[in-house]
């Protein structure tokens, strides 16, 4: 089973672009662009893979302020003081 796992890992790493740390430092801007386009980049120390360069996921939509306006209603009782027995539970 261990051999199967290492074989699958090797196949996966062969699929991705692997560069050395030196190459990554020299070509970082280009590698970032490739990663942002979806290419998988692995950075290796010598022949040992150590990190994967991936883009940060961006939010799909901006949050819209007031989206629930008019949906939720707060009655005037919300602003009334709490009864003493309920207030004691909060202290």
DAHU-V707760 format. One record per run of one state. SS is the DSSP state (2 for helix, 1 for strand, 0 for the rest). FROM is the first residue (numbers start at 0). LEN is the number of residues. If there is no record, write none. Layout:
<<SS | FROM | LEN> <SS | FROM | LEN>>
This chain:
<<0 | 0 | 1> <2 | 1 | 14> <0 | 15 | 1> <1 | 16 | 4> <2 | 20 | 6> <0 | 26 | 1> <2 | 27 | 9> <0 | 36 | 4> <1 | 40 | 5> <0 | 45 | 2> <1 | 47 | 6> <0 | 53 | 22> <2 | 75 | 4> <0 | 79 | 4> <2 | 83 | 7> <0 | 90 | 1>>
